[in-house]
Amino acid sequence: MDLHLQGKVALVAAGSKGLGRAVATGLAREGARVALFSRDAERINATAEAIKTETGAEVLPLVADVMHPEQITAAIDATVKEFGGLDVLVTNAGGPPPGSFETVSDADFVNAIELNLLSTIRLCRAAVPHMKEHGGSIVTITSISVKQPLQDLILSNTARSGVLGLVKSMANELGKYNIRVNNVGPGPTRTDRILNLARARAERDRIPLEDALTESAMGIPLGRLGEPEEFANAVVFLASPAASYISGQTLLIDGGAYAGTL
Ligand SMILES: NC(=O)c1ccc[n+]([C@@H]2O[C@H](COP(=O)([O-])OP(=O)(O)OC[C@H]3O[C@@H](n4cnc5c(N)ncnc54)[C@H](OP(=O)(O)O)[C@@H]3O)[C@@H](O)[C@H]2O)c1
């Protein structure tokens, strides 16, 4: 299937590693011109170089922290200046720290909302004016937790739920401009975030890392962690014109882990 991404302009937030990097790579493989940003200049430059070498695509590395609204606007502006427009936005950020209702503070909630909800709002706010004339596609990255709250992750469970309301509302309001808005929720996927959590558990329980990783995959019908590329394949499709009649949806990429029926 031709995804019709050749020559399209995409911006991927938080793209220096993990899921964001895999999505940026997937878009570049399909011939998109890709801007990507994160906070660490060395890491984002190295990632951009690697994607360029692998795919031959035009890749623009940018430094920005989603906690700073002006840096978000600057990243969108730099993308439009370099590539002459914006067709695809993929929102992403790091995850908030673990914690339960009785251990986290109001300040922790405020930080999580800034990191995972307000960053998404601000990225969309800066991107939409550039999509109104020709249409566009926005894909937000959240978590399986938007459908199935995860234990000891109350900050993520709470802040990410707001993204669902945002996505559905924006899909309703912006459809008239042919702007599609969808959300993807990863289940456990083999990135540094999951490896670090497993490493900590392996040390605590004095078990080999592989055993801790196997534990992370327990309860997943497919019996294993996801790979970043498997997650990226779904995002690239939703971002592409091949998904031209899909908007306002949430898709979990979780190996079947979500236990509900809807
Ligand atoms: N992997 C999973 O299994 C999984 C499951 C559910 C949800 N998620 C969520 O999906 C998102 C991506 O996860 P991941 O596994 O890819 O994590 P990761 O491997 O730790 O990568 C996180 C990325 O976010 C960037 N980043 C972090 N904070 C940022 C900020 N304030 N501004 C800009 N960039 C920032 C990091 O780059 P720099 O350090 O260079 O800034 C890095 O590129 C997270 O929100 C995570 O909680 C992941």
The ligand as an SDF file (V2000), in Angstrom:
LIG
                    3D

 48 52  0  0  0  0  0  0  0  0999 V2000
    7.6770    2.4870   26.1100 N   0  0  0  0  0  0  0  0  0  0  0  0
    6.5480    2.1240   26.6550 C   0  0  0  0  0  0  0  0  0  0  0  0
    6.3280    0.9620   26.9410 O   0  0  0  0  0  0  0  0  0  0  0  0
    5.4620    3.1420   26.9060 C   0  0  0  0  0  0  0  0  0  0  0  0
    4.1900    2.6720   27.2950 C   0  0  0  0  0  0  0  0  0  0  0  0
    3.1890    3.6080   27.5380 C   0  0  0  0  0  0  0  0  0  0  0  0
    3.4400    4.9560   27.4090 C   0  0  0  0  0  0  0  0  0  0  0  0
    4.6900    5.3750   27.0490 N   0  0  0  0  0  0  0  0  0  0  0  0
    4.9030    6.8070   26.9440 C   0  0  0  0  0  0  0  0  0  0  0  0
    5.3240    7.1520   25.6280 O   0  0  0  0  0  0  0  0  0  0  0  0
    6.2100    8.2850   25.6860 C   0  0  0  0  0  0  0  0  0  0  0  0
    7.5350    7.9320   25.0060 C   0  0  0  0  0  0  0  0  0  0  0  0
    8.0750    6.8250   25.7100 O   0  0  0  0  0  0  0  0  0  0  0  0
    9.4570    6.1110   25.3300 P   0  0  0  0  0  0  0  0  0  0  0  0
    9.3350    4.7230   25.8420 O   0  0  0  0  0  0  0  0  0  0  0  0
    9.8180    6.3740   23.9290 O   0  0  0  0  0  0  0  0  0  0  0  0
   10.4580    6.8900   26.3020 O   0  0  0  0  0  0  0  0  0  0  0  0
   12.0460    7.1180   26.1810 P   0  0  0  0  0  0  0  0  0  0  0  0
   12.7000    6.0140   25.4330 O   0  0  0  0  0  0  0  0  0  0  0  0
   12.4880    7.4190   27.5700 O   0  0  0  0  0  0  0  0  0  0  0  0
   12.1590    8.4440   25.2730 O   0  0  0  0  0  0  0  0  0  0  0  0
   11.6220    9.6420   25.7260 C   0  0  0  0  0  0  0  0  0  0  0  0
   11.8920   10.7140   24.6890 C   0  0  0  0  0  0  0  0  0  0  0  0
   11.2770   11.9150   25.1320 O   0  0  0  0  0  0  0  0  0  0  0  0
   12.2370   13.0020   25.0620 C   0  0  0  0  0  0  0  0  0  0  0  0
   11.8060   13.9340   26.1000 N   0  0  0  0  0  0  0  0  0  0  0  0
   11.6060   13.6650   27.4010 C   0  0  0  0  0  0  0  0  0  0  0  0
   11.1740   14.7690   28.0410 N   0  0  0  0  0  0  0  0  0  0  0  0
   11.0920   15.7540   27.1020 C   0  0  0  0  0  0  0  0  0  0  0  0
   10.7260   17.1170   27.1620 C   0  0  0  0  0  0  0  0  0  0  0  0
   10.3650   17.6970   28.3110 N   0  0  0  0  0  0  0  0  0  0  0  0
   10.7440   17.8420   26.0150 N   0  0  0  0  0  0  0  0  0  0  0  0
   11.1340   17.2720   24.8450 C   0  0  0  0  0  0  0  0  0  0  0  0
   11.5090   15.9870   24.7440 N   0  0  0  0  0  0  0  0  0  0  0  0
   11.4900   15.2350   25.8670 C   0  0  0  0  0  0  0  0  0  0  0  0
   13.5700   12.3000   25.2880 C   0  0  0  0  0  0  0  0  0  0  0  0
   14.6350   13.0070   24.6970 O   0  0  0  0  0  0  0  0  0  0  0  0
   15.7060   13.9560   25.4550 P   0  0  0  0  0  0  0  0  0  0  0  0
   16.0940   13.2620   26.7230 O   0  0  0  0  0  0  0  0  0  0  0  0
   16.8010   14.0820   24.4590 O   0  0  0  0  0  0  0  0  0  0  0  0
   14.9560   15.2350   25.6940 O   0  0  0  0  0  0  0  0  0  0  0  0
   13.3560   11.0190   24.4780 C   0  0  0  0  0  0  0  0  0  0  0  0
   13.5790   11.2510   23.1100 O   0  0  0  0  0  0  0  0  0  0  0  0
    6.3710    8.6170   27.1730 C   0  0  0  0  0  0  0  0  0  0  0  0
    5.4530    9.6080   27.5480 O   0  0  0  0  0  0  0  0  0  0  0  0
    6.0220    7.3000   27.8530 C   0  0  0  0  0  0  0  0  0  0  0  0
    5.5800    7.4680   29.1780 O   0  0  0  0  0  0  0  0  0  0  0  0
    5.6990    4.5000   26.7900 C   0  0  0  0  0  0  0  0  0  0  0  0
  1  2  1  0
  2  3  2  0
  2  4  1  0
  4  5  1  0
  4 48  2  0
  5  6  2  0
  6  7  1  0
  7  8  2  0
  8  9  1  0
  8 48  1  0
  9 10  1  0
  9 46  1  0
 10 11  1  0
 11 12  1  0
 11 44  1  0
 12 13  1  0
 13 14  1  0
 14 15  2  0
 14 16  1  0
 14 17  1  0
 17 18  1  0
 18 19  2  0
 18 20  1  0
 18 21  1  0
 21 22  1  0
 22 23  1  0
 23 24  1  0
 23 42  1  0
 24 25  1  0
 25 26  1  0
 25 36  1  0
 26 27  1  0
 26 35  1  0
 27 28  2  0
 28 29  1  0
 29 30  1  0
 29 35  2  0
 30 31  1  0
 30 32  2  0
 32 33  1  0
 33 34  2  0
 34 35  1  0
 36 37  1  0
 36 42  1  0
 37 38  1  0
 38 39  2  0
 38 40  1  0
 38 41  1  0
 42 43  1  0
 44 45  1  0
 44 46  1  0
 46 47  1  0
M  CHG  2   8   1  16  -1
M  END
$$$$
